[in-house]
Amino acid sequence: MFLVHEAIQLAYDPGIKPAEGGLPGLPVLKQVMGSINLFGLVAVVGALAVSAAVWAWGHHSGGHQTEANGKKGVTVSAGAALLMGAANGLVAFFSTLGTKVH
């Protein structure tokens, strides 16, 4: 009987759902997050350009380590751009997926 009571306590649904407009300042927070995302994308463009230049420099100068570092930088920059661009969709997907857990 004790285990059944504990299982019921673990399965308790507090009934909390995300609500738009619940706290003041939400529009400002959204604007700040959008600005941070934009800043990150601009930084990634710079990192991609520098990494591509390092890759080219390493290739033409025969510096294999420099060329490898440039390739790595291009890959990481492209991955970062992909993640920042997909941030809203990823959060929405996993948030929706989380609501399916019972």
MIPA-490853 format. One line per field, with one value per residue (C-alpha): x negated, y negated, z negated; residue in three letters; residue number from 1. Coordinates in steps of 0.2 Angstrom, whole numbers, padded with zeros to 4 digits. Layout:
N
c1: (X, ...)
c2: (Y, ...)
c3: (Z, ...)
res: (ALA, ...)
n: (NUM, ...)
// end
This chain:
102
c1: (0000, -0014, -0022, -0006, -0004, -0022, -0019, -0003, -0014, -0027, -0013, -0005, -0003, -0005, 0004, -0009, -0008, -0018, -0007, -0010, -0010, -0012, -0026, -0030, -0045, -0042, -0042, -0059, -0066, -0061, -0069, -0085, -0086, -0083, -0097, -0109, -0105, -0108, -0125, -0129, -0126, -0136, -0150, -0149, -0150, -0167, -0173, -0168, -0178, -0193, -0193, -0191, -0206, -0216, -0212, -0217, -0233, -0238, -0234, -0245, -0259, -0260, -0256, -0246, -0241, -0236, -0225, -0217, -0213, -0205, -0194, -0189, -0185, -0174, -0165, -0162, -0156, -0144, -0138, -0135, -0126, -0115, -0111, -0107, -0096, -0087, -0086, -0067, -0062, -0073, -0066, -0048, -0051, -0058, -0045, -0031, -0040, -0041, -0023, -0020, -0029, -0016)
c2: (0000, -0012, -0009, -0013, -0029, -0034, -0030, -0041, -0055, -0053, -0054, -0069, -0083, -0100, -0107, -0121, -0126, -0140, -0156, -0171, -0187, -0179, -0191, -0209, -0211, -0196, -0207, -0214, -0197, -0191, -0206, -0204, -0185, -0190, -0202, -0190, -0177, -0191, -0195, -0177, -0175, -0190, -0183, -0166, -0175, -0183, -0166, -0158, -0171, -0170, -0151, -0150, -0162, -0151, -0136, -0144, -0151, -0133, -0125, -0137, -0138, -0120, -0121, -0105, -0109, -0127, -0119, -0107, -0121, -0131, -0116, -0113, -0132, -0131, -0116, -0123, -0139, -0131, -0120, -0135, -0144, -0129, -0127, -0146, -0146, -0131, -0136, -0141, -0125, -0114, -0121, -0120, -0102, -0096, -0106, -0098, -0081, -0084, -0087, -0069, -0062, -0055)
c3: (0000, -0004, 0013, 0022, 0012, 0017, 0036, 0035, 0028, 0042, 0055, 0049, 0062, 0055, 0070, 0074, 0093, 0101, 0102, 0113, 0103, 0086, 0081, 0085, 0097, 0109, 0125, 0119, 0115, 0132, 0141, 0131, 0135, 0154, 0153, 0145, 0159, 0172, 0163, 0163, 0182, 0186, 0176, 0185, 0201, 0196, 0189, 0205, 0215, 0204, 0204, 0223, 0224, 0212, 0222, 0239, 0231, 0224, 0240, 0251, 0238, 0235, 0217, 0214, 0196, 0201, 0215, 0203, 0191, 0204, 0210, 0191, 0189, 0205, 0199, 0182, 0188, 0200, 0186, 0175, 0188, 0191, 0172, 0170, 0186, 0179, 0161, 0161, 0170, 0159, 0143, 0150, 0155, 0138, 0129, 0138, 0136, 0117, 0116, 0122, 0107, 0094)
res: (MET, PHE, LEU, VAL, HIS, GLU, ALA, ILE, GLN, LEU, ALA, TYR, ASP, PRO, GLY, ILE, LYS, PRO, ALA, GLU, GLY, GLY, LEU, PRO, GLY, LEU, PRO, VAL, LEU, LYS, GLN, VAL, MET, GLY, SER, ILE, ASN, LEU, PHE, GLY, LEU, VAL, ALA, VAL, VAL, GLY, ALA, LEU, ALA, VAL, SER, ALA, ALA, VAL, TRP, ALA, TRP, GLY, HIS, HIS, SER, GLY, GLY, HIS, GLN, THR, GLU, ALA, ASN, GLY, LYS, LYS, GLY, VAL, THR, VAL, SER, ALA, GLY, ALA, ALA, LEU, LEU, MET, GLY, ALA, ALA, ASN, GLY, LEU, VAL, ALA, PHE, PHE, SER, THR, LEU, GLY, THR, LYS, VAL, HIS)
n: (1, 2, 3, 4, 5, 6, 7, 8, 9, 10, 11, 12, 13, 14, 15, 16, 17, 18, 19, 20, 21, 22, 23, 24, 25, 26, 27, 28, 29, 30, 31, 32, 33, 34, 35, 36, 37, 38, 39, 40, 41, 42, 43, 44, 45, 46, 47, 48, 49, 50, 51, 52, 53, 54, 55, 56, 57, 58, 59, 60, 61, 62, 63, 64, 65, 66, 67, 68, 69, 70, 71, 72, 73, 74, 75, 76, 77, 78, 79, 80, 81, 82, 83, 84, 85, 86, 87, 88, 89, 90, 91, 92, 93, 94, 95, 96, 97, 98, 99, 100, 101, 102)
// end
